[in-house]
C-alpha cells in the first residue's frame, strides 16, 4: 500500500472546511473495519484512509503547519500501514470501569501470544509491536499485524472460507467471525488497494504546497496556506477577544484582513469567503478566494 505523503495531507485551513463531512465518512469506514472480540477487546483494521484521518486530526489539535513537522507524523503513521500481503490493526482493550483498569490489564498480560486470525483451517498469529511490550504489564492500545500466506490470500474472497478473529488467552477466550463488509474491506488491503475519501482538488496540493509568508509586520503576518487560502494572524500567541484585551493588535489584524480580502476580490472578480478560527493559541482570519 502506497505510503502517505505531504501531498496527501490537507493544510489545516482547508481541513477545517472538509472536516465535518470527511469525519463522518471515516467514522463509517472504521465501523466496517471494527471487529469486537468478546466484551473487552475490539480490533480496528487500519488502512491508508484511517491513518490519514489520524494525521489530520493530530495536525489540527497540535496546530501543526510546518511541512517538516507534518513529515514526522507521516513517518510514524506510515509504519502502521498494512504490510505487503498482510493486514494491520489497532487492538483496543476497552474497560469502562475506571477502578478496574489496572487489574484487568494485569490479567491480560501475555495477550500478545494469544491473538489469531483464522482463515479457513489456517491460523495466523498477530505480530505485536515490540516497542510497546513489557514483561509484566501491557497497554490498553496495541498495534498488531497479520502476515498471510499465498493460500490464505487466495481463499479470502471465497464465501465459504471462514474468517475469524480469535483470542485464546487463559483469562479471555473469545472469537468473532468477520462480517461481509469487513471481509470486503480487508480484501482490498490484501490486494494493496486504497481508495481516497479526499480528492486532489480538495487537497489543493496538500502540505507539500508549503506555507508561504506574504507579509509580516511587528505583530501581524499574512500567509498563503494553499493556492486559494490565506491566513492573517498575530505573529505570537494571543487571546481570542482582541477587541477587548488588545485593541491595538485587533485593529492591526483587521486592517490586514481588509487588505487581503480587497486584493483577493480584485484578482478573482468576486467577494472572497472570510471566516475566523478561534480554536488555537491565537485568532486566525481565513480568507478563501
FENTA-V619700 format. One record per residue. N is the residue number from 1. RES is the residue in one small letter. PHI is phi in radians with two decimals (* if undefined). NEAR is the number of other ideal C-beta (glycine too) atoms within 12 Angstrom. Layout:
# FENTA-V619700
n-><N | N>
res-><RES | RES>
phi-><PHI | PHI>
near-><NEAR | NEAR>
This chain:
# FENTA-V619700
n-><1 | 2 | 3 | 4 | 5 | 6 | 7 | 8 | 9 | 10 | 11 | 12 | 13 | 14 | 15 | 16 | 17 | 18 | 19 | 20 | 21 | 22 | 23 | 24 | 25 | 26 | 27 | 28 | 29 | 30 | 31 | 32 | 33 | 34 | 35 | 36 | 37 | 38 | 39 | 40 | 41 | 42 | 43 | 44 | 45 | 46 | 47 | 48 | 49 | 50 | 51 | 52 | 53 | 54 | 55 | 56 | 57 | 58 | 59 | 60 | 61 | 62 | 63 | 64 | 65 | 66 | 67 | 68 | 69 | 70 | 71 | 72 | 73 | 74 | 75 | 76 | 77 | 78 | 79 | 80 | 81 | 82 | 83 | 84 | 85 | 86 | 87 | 88 | 89 | 90 | 91 | 92 | 93 | 94 | 95 | 96 | 97 | 98 | 99 | 100 | 101 | 102 | 103 | 104 | 105 | 106 | 107 | 108 | 109 | 110 | 111 | 112 | 113 | 114 | 115 | 116 | 117 | 118 | 119 | 120 | 121 | 122 | 123 | 124 | 125 | 126 | 127 | 128 | 129 | 130 | 131 | 132 | 133 | 134 | 135 | 136 | 137 | 138 | 139 | 140 | 141 | 142 | 143 | 144 | 145 | 146 | 147 | 148 | 149 | 150 | 151 | 152 | 153 | 154 | 155 | 156 | 157 | 158 | 159 | 160 | 161 | 162 | 163 | 164 | 165 | 166 | 167 | 168 | 169 | 170 | 171 | 172 | 173 | 174 | 175 | 176 | 177 | 178 | 179 | 180 | 181 | 182 | 183 | 184 | 185 | 186 | 187 | 188 | 189 | 190 | 191 | 192 | 193 | 194 | 195 | 196 | 197 | 198 | 199 | 200 | 201 | 202 | 203 | 204 | 205 | 206 | 207 | 208 | 209 | 210 | 211 | 212 | 213 | 214 | 215 | 216 | 217 | 218 | 219 | 220 | 221 | 222 | 223 | 224 | 225 | 226 | 227 | 228 | 229 | 230 | 231 | 232 | 233 | 234 | 235 | 236 | 237 | 238 | 239 | 240 | 241 | 242 | 243 | 244 | 245 | 246 | 247 | 248 | 249 | 250 | 251 | 252 | 253 | 254 | 255 | 256 | 257 | 258 | 259 | 260 | 261 | 262 | 263 | 264 | 265 | 266 | 267 | 268 | 269 | 270 | 271 | 272 | 273 | 274 | 275 | 276 | 277 | 278 | 279 | 280 | 281 | 282 | 283 | 284 | 285 | 286 | 287 | 288 | 289>
res-><x | x | x | x | x | x | x | x | x | x | x | x | x | x | x | x | x | x | x | x | x | x | x | x | x | x | x | x | x | x | x | x | x | x | x | x | x | x | x | x | x | x | x | x | x | x | x | x | x | x | x | x | x | x | x | x | x | x | x | x | x | x | x | x | x | x | x | x | x | x | x | x | x | x | x | x | x | x | x | x | x | x | x | x | x | x | x | x | x | x | x | x | x | x | x | x | x | x | x | x | x | x | x | x | x | x | x | x | x | x | x | x | x | x | x | x | x | x | x | x | x | x | x | x | x | x | x | x | x | x | x | x | x | x | x | x | x | x | x | x | x | x | x | x | x | x | x | x | x | x | x | x | x | x | x | x | x | x | x | x | x | x | x | x | x | x | x | x | x | x | x | x | x | x | x | x | x | x | x | x | x | x | x | x | x | x | x | x | x | x | x | x | x | x | x | x | x | x | x | x | x | x | x | x | x | x | x | x | x | x | x | x | x | x | x | x | x | x | x | x | x | x | x | x | x | x | x | x | x | x | x | x | x | x | x | x | x | x | x | x | x | x | x | x | x | x | x | x | x | x | x | x | x | x | x | x | x | x | x | x | x | x | x | x | x | x | x | x | x | x | x | x | x | x | x | x | x | x | x | x | x | x | x | x | x | x | x | x | x>
phi-><* | -1.10 | -1.10 | -1.31 | -2.23 | -0.99 | -1.18 | -1.60 | -1.92 | -1.26 | -0.97 | -1.00 | -1.08 | -1.33 | -1.06 | -1.03 | -1.30 | -1.54 | -1.03 | -1.05 | -1.20 | -1.14 | -1.05 | -1.09 | -1.17 | -1.19 | -1.04 | -1.14 | -1.10 | -1.13 | -1.08 | -1.26 | -1.85 | -1.74 | -2.22 | -1.32 | -2.14 | 1.31 | -1.74 | -2.13 | -2.23 | -2.32 | -2.08 | -1.95 | -1.33 | -1.58 | -2.54 | -1.02 | -1.32 | -1.14 | -1.31 | -1.05 | -1.04 | -1.12 | -1.17 | -1.06 | -1.19 | -1.09 | -1.12 | -1.16 | -1.18 | -1.53 | 0.96 | -1.63 | -2.05 | -1.09 | -0.97 | -1.13 | -1.23 | -1.13 | -1.07 | -1.10 | -1.15 | -1.05 | -1.05 | -1.23 | -1.32 | -1.11 | -1.17 | -1.66 | -1.14 | -1.01 | -1.30 | -0.97 | 1.26 | -2.50 | -2.30 | -2.22 | -2.73 | -1.92 | -1.75 | -1.93 | -1.67 | -1.81 | -2.18 | -1.20 | -1.41 | -1.03 | -1.33 | -1.85 | -1.03 | -1.10 | -1.13 | -1.17 | -1.12 | -1.10 | -1.13 | -1.73 | -0.99 | 1.64 | -1.07 | -1.11 | -1.81 | -2.35 | -1.98 | -2.38 | -1.92 | -1.64 | -2.17 | 1.11 | -1.66 | -1.85 | -2.16 | -2.12 | -1.26 | -1.32 | -1.65 | -1.60 | -1.25 | -1.08 | -1.16 | -1.61 | -1.57 | -2.25 | -1.13 | -2.08 | -2.76 | -2.32 | -1.64 | -1.29 | -2.17 | -2.31 | -1.74 | -2.29 | -2.42 | -2.15 | -1.92 | -1.72 | -1.48 | -1.08 | -1.09 | -1.15 | -1.12 | -1.19 | -1.55 | -0.97 | -1.41 | -1.32 | -1.00 | -1.39 | -1.30 | -1.40 | -2.13 | -2.65 | -1.68 | -2.40 | -2.16 | -2.11 | -1.11 | -0.92 | -1.83 | -2.79 | -2.14 | -2.62 | -2.54 | -2.37 | -1.36 | -1.32 | -1.35 | -1.05 | -1.12 | -1.16 | -1.00 | -1.14 | -1.02 | -1.30 | -1.08 | -1.17 | -1.09 | -1.13 | -1.49 | 1.35 | -1.50 | -2.59 | -2.05 | -1.80 | -1.55 | -2.14 | -1.48 | -1.04 | -1.19 | -1.31 | -1.28 | 0.93 | 1.56 | 1.16 | -1.12 | -1.05 | -1.19 | 1.23 | -1.73 | -1.96 | -1.40 | -1.69 | -2.71 | -2.53 | -1.90 | -1.06 | -2.30 | -2.33 | -2.35 | -2.15 | -2.14 | -1.71 | -1.85 | -2.89 | -0.91 | -2.17 | -2.15 | -2.32 | -2.26 | -1.99 | -2.68 | -1.14 | -1.30 | -2.29 | -0.89 | -2.63 | -1.20 | -1.18 | -1.61 | -1.15 | -1.03 | -1.60 | -1.67 | -2.65 | -0.99 | -1.09 | -1.16 | -1.04 | -1.17 | -1.13 | -1.19 | -1.10 | -1.11 | -1.14 | -1.13 | -1.12 | -1.11 | -1.12 | -1.12 | -1.13 | -1.13 | -1.16 | -1.14 | -1.14 | -1.25 | -1.62 | 1.40 | -2.60 | -1.10 | -1.33 | -1.53 | -2.27 | -2.54 | -2.03 | -2.00 | -1.93 | -1.45 | -1.87 | -1.56 | -2.79 | -1.22 | -2.26 | -1.63 | -1.93 | -1.99 | -2.10 | 2.62>
near-><28 | 20 | 25 | 38 | 23 | 32 | 26 | 37 | 45 | 41 | 43 | 38 | 40 | 37 | 40 | 30 | 26 | 31 | 27 | 12 | 15 | 28 | 24 | 15 | 22 | 31 | 21 | 19 | 31 | 30 | 20 | 27 | 37 | 30 | 37 | 24 | 37 | 26 | 16 | 28 | 39 | 28 | 42 | 37 | 44 | 40 | 40 | 37 | 37 | 38 | 40 | 45 | 36 | 30 | 41 | 38 | 26 | 23 | 36 | 30 | 17 | 19 | 25 | 27 | 34 | 20 | 25 | 16 | 22 | 37 | 26 | 20 | 33 | 33 | 19 | 21 | 33 | 27 | 19 | 34 | 33 | 39 | 23 | 18 | 23 | 32 | 45 | 38 | 42 | 34 | 41 | 26 | 36 | 24 | 24 | 12 | 13 | 10 | 9 | 17 | 20 | 18 | 15 | 26 | 28 | 19 | 20 | 36 | 24 | 23 | 39 | 29 | 19 | 28 | 40 | 30 | 43 | 29 | 36 | 22 | 14 | 23 | 24 | 30 | 24 | 36 | 26 | 27 | 23 | 13 | 11 | 20 | 20 | 17 | 9 | 10 | 21 | 33 | 24 | 25 | 22 | 33 | 34 | 42 | 33 | 39 | 22 | 35 | 19 | 15 | 16 | 29 | 30 | 18 | 23 | 36 | 19 | 16 | 13 | 12 | 23 | 23 | 40 | 28 | 41 | 30 | 38 | 23 | 27 | 13 | 21 | 27 | 19 | 26 | 26 | 26 | 20 | 33 | 19 | 14 | 19 | 32 | 31 | 23 | 36 | 38 | 32 | 26 | 37 | 36 | 23 | 21 | 18 | 26 | 21 | 26 | 28 | 32 | 15 | 14 | 15 | 25 | 31 | 29 | 27 | 37 | 37 | 23 | 28 | 23 | 31 | 21 | 19 | 23 | 25 | 18 | 20 | 13 | 24 | 36 | 29 | 34 | 32 | 30 | 39 | 36 | 22 | 25 | 41 | 40 | 41 | 44 | 43 | 34 | 24 | 17 | 17 | 25 | 19 | 24 | 15 | 28 | 18 | 10 | 14 | 22 | 14 | 17 | 30 | 27 | 16 | 30 | 34 | 23 | 21 | 35 | 33 | 21 | 24 | 33 | 28 | 18 | 21 | 29 | 20 | 14 | 17 | 18 | 9 | 13 | 15 | 27 | 20 | 26 | 23 | 26 | 28 | 18 | 20 | 26 | 18 | 29 | 33 | 37 | 37 | 37 | 37 | 29 | 24>
